[in-house]
Amino acid sequence: MAGNGQKIIELDRQRMAAMAAKDVATLNRIIADDLIYTHSSARLDTKQSLIGAMESGATVYTAVEPFDVVAQDLGDVVVLTGVAAISVNSGGKPNSFRVRFTDVWANKGGQWQMVTWQSTKLA
């Protein structure tokens, strides 16, 4: 299964665009049910709580743009690292910042899904 790096970089771009567009159908398809999402604030989300916060309007992503993304293709797992510029309205407060992230995608029965996100806010 080698050679999936570029494909997963593109899937992750689609996921980020779906977050900004509040495209829940795409998010439900490409995010694994057992997602562990660690925000730069150290807050943890599951797939259900992450998408639920977007649906309720508690968290509104207005832009999520990746930069300098590198893929490590490990066969049925691809690890992405890079930087993302994020604009979000959380709890009624707008905020824009950049993070360095590690993002893990797994091939689950022939379908690639994001299983883990970990980010650290940049100064």
N, CA and C of each residue as an Amber inpcrd file, in Angstrom:
protein
   369
   0.8230000  -1.2040000   0.0000000   0.0000000   0.0000000   0.0000000
   0.8650000   1.2640000   0.0000000   2.1380000   1.1210000  -0.2700000
   3.0060000   2.2970000  -0.2870000   2.5440000   3.2690000  -1.3670000
   2.8900000   4.5280000  -1.1990000   2.5290000   5.5310000  -2.1890000
   1.2270000   6.2500000  -1.9050000   0.7200000   6.1240000  -0.6910000
  -0.5450000   6.7610000  -0.3310000  -0.3790000   8.1700000   0.2480000
   0.8440000   8.6100000   0.4370000   1.0840000   9.8910000   1.0880000
   0.3450000  11.0630000   0.4600000   0.4940000  11.2400000  -0.8520000
  -0.1410000  12.3880000  -1.5180000  -1.6620000  12.2880000  -1.4600000
  -2.1760000  11.0790000  -1.5840000  -3.6260000  10.8560000  -1.5020000
  -4.1580000  11.3050000  -0.1350000  -3.4300000  10.9790000   0.9310000
  -3.8840000  11.3240000   2.2820000  -3.7230000  12.8210000   2.5420000
  -2.6760000  13.4290000   2.0060000  -2.5420000  14.8940000   2.1200000
  -3.7700000  15.5600000   1.5010000  -4.2020000  15.0580000   0.3510000
  -5.3900000  15.6250000  -0.3080000  -6.6600000  15.3440000   0.4960000
  -6.7930000  14.1430000   1.0330000  -7.9580000  13.8360000   1.8800000
  -8.0100000  14.7490000   3.0970000  -6.8370000  15.0320000   3.6720000
  -6.8120000  15.9060000   4.8440000  -7.1820000  17.3390000   4.4690000
  -6.7750000  17.7870000   3.2840000  -7.2110000  19.1080000   2.8010000
  -8.7360000  19.1450000   2.6620000  -9.3000000  18.0490000   2.1540000
 -10.7580000  17.9630000   2.0290000 -11.4140000  18.0140000   3.3990000
 -10.8150000  17.3370000   4.3830000 -11.3560000  17.3490000   5.7430000
 -11.3150000  18.7580000   6.3290000 -10.2130000  19.4510000   6.1390000
 -10.1010000  20.8150000   6.6570000 -11.1130000  21.7410000   5.9850000
 -11.2730000  21.6000000   4.6680000 -12.2580000  22.4060000   3.9410000
 -13.6740000  22.0720000   4.4100000 -13.9270000  20.8050000   4.6790000
 -15.2460000  20.3870000   5.1640000 -15.5350000  20.9760000   6.5400000
 -14.5100000  21.0960000   7.3750000 -14.7060000  21.7190000   8.6930000
 -15.1200000  23.1750000   8.5260000 -14.4380000  23.9030000   7.6350000
 -14.7560000  25.3120000   7.4120000 -16.1130000  25.4840000   6.7370000
 -16.5100000  24.4980000   5.9170000 -17.7870000  24.5820000   5.2020000
 -18.9410000  23.9510000   5.9980000 -18.6170000  23.3910000   7.1580000
 -19.6150000  22.6980000   7.9860000 -20.2820000  21.5740000   7.1920000
 -19.4470000  20.8570000   6.4190000 -19.8990000  19.7480000   5.5720000
 -19.8730000  18.4600000   6.3970000 -20.9460000  18.2490000   7.1340000
 -21.0210000  17.1430000   8.0770000 -20.9840000  15.7880000   7.3630000
 -21.5790000  15.6840000   6.1930000 -21.5830000  14.4130000   5.4530000
 -20.1550000  13.9690000   5.1300000 -19.3390000  14.9030000   4.6390000
 -17.9430000  14.5720000   4.3380000 -17.2000000  14.2040000   5.6120000
 -17.3980000  14.9840000   6.6740000 -16.7130000  14.7040000   7.9410000
 -17.0940000  13.3260000   8.4750000 -18.3600000  12.9790000   8.4210000
 -18.7970000  11.6680000   8.9050000 -18.1670000  10.5380000   8.1150000
 -17.9030000  10.7650000   6.8310000 -17.3160000   9.7370000   5.9700000
 -15.8180000   9.5670000   6.2160000 -15.0980000  10.6600000   6.4120000
 -13.6340000  10.5530000   6.4480000 -13.0270000  10.6340000   7.8450000
 -13.8660000  10.7940000   8.8610000 -13.3730000  10.7590000  10.2410000
 -13.8170000   9.4370000  10.8600000 -12.8690000   8.7280000  11.4750000
 -13.1550000   7.4270000  12.0890000 -14.0340000   7.5870000  13.3180000
 -14.8730000   6.5920000  13.5520000 -15.7600000   6.6080000  14.7180000
 -14.9810000   6.6580000  16.0250000 -13.7520000   6.1240000  16.0350000
 -12.9420000   6.0920000  17.2540000 -11.9060000   7.2260000  17.2990000
 -12.2090000   8.3270000  16.6200000 -11.3040000   9.4830000  16.5730000
 -10.9000000   9.9600000  17.9710000  -9.6230000  10.3140000  18.1010000
  -9.1250000  11.0460000  19.2740000  -8.5690000  12.3560000  18.7380000
  -9.2290000  13.4720000  19.0590000  -8.8740000  14.7930000  18.5250000
  -8.4180000  15.6590000  19.6890000  -7.1190000  15.9570000  19.7250000
  -6.5580000  16.7850000  20.7880000  -6.2910000  18.1750000  20.2280000
  -7.0560000  19.1490000  20.7280000  -6.9140000  20.5430000  20.2950000
  -5.6250000  21.1450000  20.8570000  -5.2280000  22.2700000  20.3050000
  -4.0200000  22.9530000  20.7840000  -4.1840000  23.4580000  22.2160000
  -5.4210000  23.5320000  22.6990000  -5.7000000  23.9270000  24.0810000
  -5.6440000  22.7330000  25.0310000  -5.4010000  21.5440000  24.4980000
  -5.3690000  20.2660000  25.2180000  -6.7700000  19.6880000  25.4320000
  -7.7980000  20.3640000  24.9440000  -9.1600000  19.8120000  25.0310000
  -9.2610000  18.6010000  24.1120000  -9.9390000  17.5730000  24.5700000
 -10.1330000  16.3550000  23.7910000 -11.5330000  16.3210000  23.1970000
 -11.6240000  15.8080000  21.9770000 -12.9110000  15.5730000  21.3400000
 -12.9350000  14.1740000  20.7580000 -14.1410000  13.6220000  20.6830000
 -14.4050000  12.4090000  19.9240000 -14.9900000  12.8540000  18.5900000
 -15.2270000  11.9270000  17.6910000 -15.8940000  12.2730000  16.4370000
 -17.2380000  12.9250000  16.7370000 -17.9980000  12.3160000  17.6290000
 -19.3390000  12.8070000  17.9550000 -19.2890000  14.2100000  18.5580000
 -18.3850000  14.4530000  19.4950000 -18.3440000  15.7660000  20.1440000
 -17.7740000  16.8400000  19.2120000 -16.8150000  16.4720000  18.3560000
 -16.2390000  17.4290000  17.4120000 -17.2940000  17.8940000  16.4090000
 -17.9520000  16.9280000  15.7670000 -18.9710000  17.2700000  14.7810000
 -20.1810000  17.9040000  15.4550000 -20.5440000  17.4260000  16.6360000
 -21.6700000  18.0020000  17.3810000 -21.4680000  19.4690000  17.7100000
 -20.2480000  19.8440000  18.0900000 -19.9540000  21.2500000  18.3960000
 -20.0830000  22.1210000  17.1500000 -19.7120000  21.5620000  15.9910000
 -19.8600000  22.3110000  14.7340000 -21.3330000  22.4430000  14.3600000
 -22.0880000  21.3590000  14.5300000 -23.5120000  21.3820000  14.1750000
 -24.2980000  22.3470000  15.0640000 -23.9390000  22.4080000  16.3440000
 -24.6700000  23.2710000  17.2810000 -24.2770000  24.7390000  17.1560000
 -23.1450000  24.9990000  16.5040000 -22.6540000  26.3670000  16.3940000
 -21.7450000  26.7660000  17.5490000 -21.4960000  25.8510000  18.4920000
 -20.5960000  26.1550000  19.6080000 -19.1760000  26.3960000  19.1040000
 -18.7970000  25.6700000  18.0430000 -17.4970000  25.8480000  17.3990000
 -17.7460000  26.0330000  15.9090000 -17.3230000  27.1840000  15.3940000
 -17.5130000  27.4780000  13.9740000 -16.1420000  27.7590000  13.3640000
 -15.6640000  26.8090000  12.5710000 -14.4060000  26.9980000  11.8530000
 -14.7050000  27.8210000  10.6050000 -13.9890000  28.9320000  10.4400000
 -14.1900000  29.7550000   9.2420000 -13.0860000  29.5220000   8.2150000
 -11.9410000  29.0090000   8.6590000 -10.8540000  28.6590000   7.7440000
  -9.9030000  27.6990000   8.4470000  -9.4820000  26.6830000   7.7090000
  -8.4480000  25.7600000   8.1680000  -7.5700000  25.4940000   6.9470000
  -6.3660000  26.0610000   6.9690000  -5.4730000  25.9970000   5.8030000
  -4.1620000  25.3110000   6.1730000  -3.8260000  24.1990000   5.5040000
  -2.5770000  23.4920000   5.8050000  -1.3820000  24.0470000   5.0290000
  -0.1950000  23.9190000   5.6260000   1.0620000  24.3330000   5.0040000
   2.1430000  23.3070000   5.3410000   3.0970000  23.1590000   4.4280000
   4.2880000  22.3460000   4.6900000   3.9520000  20.9480000   5.2030000
   2.9430000  20.3190000   4.6220000   2.5210000  19.0000000   5.0820000
   3.4310000  17.9260000   4.4840000   3.8850000  17.0230000   5.3500000
   4.7380000  15.9110000   4.9580000   4.0380000  14.6240000   5.3870000
   4.0710000  13.6160000   4.5140000   3.4400000  12.3290000   4.8050000
   4.4870000  11.2570000   5.0450000   4.2570000  10.4330000   6.0650000
   5.0410000   9.2250000   6.3040000   4.1050000   8.0610000   6.0120000
   4.3380000   7.3700000   4.9240000   3.4850000   6.2610000   4.5060000
   3.9950000   4.9820000   5.1480000   3.1960000   4.4130000   6.0350000
   3.5780000   3.2110000   6.7660000   2.7360000   2.0040000   6.3490000
   2.1570000   2.0760000   5.1660000   1.3370000   0.9780000   4.6640000
  -0.1380000   1.2810000   4.8590000  -0.7530000   0.6550000   5.8610000
  -2.1640000   0.9120000   6.1480000  -2.3620000   2.0960000   7.0860000
  -1.2860000   2.7980000   7.4040000  -1.3350000   4.0090000   8.2230000
  -0.4620000   5.0590000   7.5490000  -0.9630000   6.2870000   7.5110000
  -0.1780000   7.4180000   7.0190000  -0.2020000   8.4910000   8.1040000
   0.9920000   8.9640000   8.4750000   1.1220000  10.0240000   9.4720000
   1.4630000  11.3130000   8.7400000   0.6570000  12.3350000   8.9890000
   0.9190000  13.6560000   8.4130000   1.4420000  14.5740000   9.4960000
   2.4100000  15.4100000   9.1330000   2.8530000  16.4890000  10.0130000
   2.8820000  17.7580000   9.1920000   2.6180000  18.8740000   9.8350000
   2.6130000  20.1400000   9.1230000   2.1630000  21.2700000  10.0140000
   1.7970000  22.3570000   9.3610000   1.3140000  23.5610000  10.0300000
  -0.0550000  23.8730000   9.4550000  -0.9560000  24.3650000  10.3100000
  -2.2750000  24.7890000   9.8330000  -2.6040000  26.1580000  10.4200000
  -3.1620000  27.0140000   9.5640000  -3.6900000  28.3010000  10.0160000
  -5.1860000  28.0900000  10.2430000  -5.6300000  28.3770000  11.4490000
  -7.0130000  28.1050000  11.8350000  -7.6900000  29.3950000  12.2670000
  -8.8860000  29.6270000  11.7340000  -9.7480000  30.7100000  12.1940000
 -11.0210000  30.0510000  12.6940000 -11.3880000  30.3560000  13.9210000
 -12.5110000  29.6790000  14.5620000 -13.2450000  30.6450000  15.4840000
 -14.5270000  30.4370000  15.6080000 -15.3360000  31.1460000  16.5890000
 -15.7880000  30.0880000  17.5770000 -15.2600000  30.1540000  18.7920000
 -15.5580000  29.1440000  19.8110000 -16.1710000  29.8220000  21.0280000
 -17.3750000  29.3880000  21.3640000 -18.0610000  29.9960000  22.5080000
 -18.3420000  31.4620000  22.2830000 -18.5450000  31.8550000  21.0310000
 -18.8430000  33.2490000  20.7160000 -17.6280000  34.1480000  20.5940000
 -16.4370000  33.5740000  20.7240000 -15.2100000  34.3750000  20.6650000
 -14.4030000  33.9940000  19.4220000 -14.1560000  34.9720000  18.5150000
 -13.3370000  34.6800000  17.3370000 -11.8600000  34.5600000  17.7140000
 -11.1660000  33.6690000  17.0220000  -9.7550000  33.4570000  17.3030000
  -9.0830000  32.9460000  16.0260000  -7.8880000  33.4270000  15.7590000
  -7.0810000  32.9480000  14.6370000  -5.6880000  32.6530000  15.1530000
  -5.1530000  31.5240000  14.7230000  -3.8330000  31.1030000  15.1940000
  -3.2840000  30.0540000  14.2470000  -2.0120000  29.7130000  14.4670000
  -1.3630000  28.6610000  13.6820000  -0.9510000  27.5530000  14.6310000
  -1.0260000  26.3200000  14.1340000  -0.6200000  25.1650000  14.9260000
   0.3340000  24.2900000  14.1230000   1.1660000  23.5730000  14.8400000
   1.9230000  22.4750000  14.2530000   1.1440000  21.2240000  14.6400000
   0.9320000  20.3360000  13.6570000   0.0720000  19.1870000  13.9380000
   0.6900000  17.8610000  13.5200000   0.1930000  16.8290000  14.1610000
   0.4010000  15.4440000  13.7550000  -0.9910000  14.8620000  13.5560000
  -1.2000000  14.2330000  12.4300000  -2.5100000  13.7580000  12.0120000
  -2.3260000  12.3330000  11.4860000  -3.0790000  11.3860000  12.0180000
  -2.9070000   9.9840000  11.6400000  -4.1540000   9.4950000  10.9000000
  -3.9200000   8.8820000   9.7460000  -4.9790000   8.2950000   8.9200000
  -4.7290000   6.8040000   8.8170000  -5.8100000   6.0180000   8.8740000
  -5.6960000   4.5600000   8.7780000  -6.6210000   4.0410000   7.6850000
  -6.1510000   3.0130000   7.0000000  -6.9670000   2.3310000   6.0030000
  -7.8250000   1.3130000   6.7490000  -9.1140000   1.6160000   6.8370000
 -10.0500000   0.7510000   7.5740000 -10.9620000   0.0720000   6.5660000
 -10.6340000  -1.1700000   6.2460000 -11.4390000  -1.9370000   5.3090000
 -11.5100000  -1.3230000   3.9260000 -10.4150000  -0.7110000   3.4830000
 -10.3710000  -0.1110000   2.1590000 -10.7530000   1.3580000   2.1140000
 -11.1480000   1.9110000   3.2570000 -11.5060000   3.3360000   3.3120000
 -10.5520000   4.0580000   4.2640000  -9.9190000   5.1200000   3.7630000
  -9.0080000   5.9100000   4.5870000  -9.8140000   6.8530000   5.4690000
  -9.4750000   6.8460000   6.7790000 -10.1470000   7.7200000   7.7300000
  -9.1350000   8.3080000   8.7080000  -9.4160000   9.5410000   9.1410000
  -8.5820000  10.1810000  10.1480000  -8.9090000   9.5760000  11.5100000
  -7.8610000   9.1230000  12.2230000  -8.0660000   8.4860000  13.5200000
  -7.5260000   9.3110000  14.6850000  -6.5550000  10.1830000  14.4220000
  -5.9430000  10.9650000  15.4990000  -5.4910000  12.3240000  14.9800000
  -5.7040000  13.3530000  15.7940000  -5.1920000  14.7020000  15.5360000
  -4.6060000  15.2090000  16.8320000  -3.4170000  15.7770000  16.7540000
  -2.7610000  16.3990000  17.9060000  -2.1210000  17.6810000  17.4090000
  -2.3910000  18.8030000  18.0750000  -1.8020000  20.0560000  17.6060000
  -1.2500000  20.8700000  18.7740000  -0.2660000  21.6860000  18.4270000
   0.3830000  22.5790000  19.3890000   0.3740000  23.9750000  18.7880000
  -0.1220000  24.9400000  19.5580000  -0.2030000  26.3080000  19.0630000
   1.1950000  26.8930000  18.8800000   1.3840000  27.5860000  17.7640000
   2.6530000  28.2700000  17.4900000   2.5890000  29.7010000  18.0080000
   3.7420000  30.2050000  18.3890000   3.8020000  31.5920000  18.8980000
   3.5200000  32.5790000  17.7970000
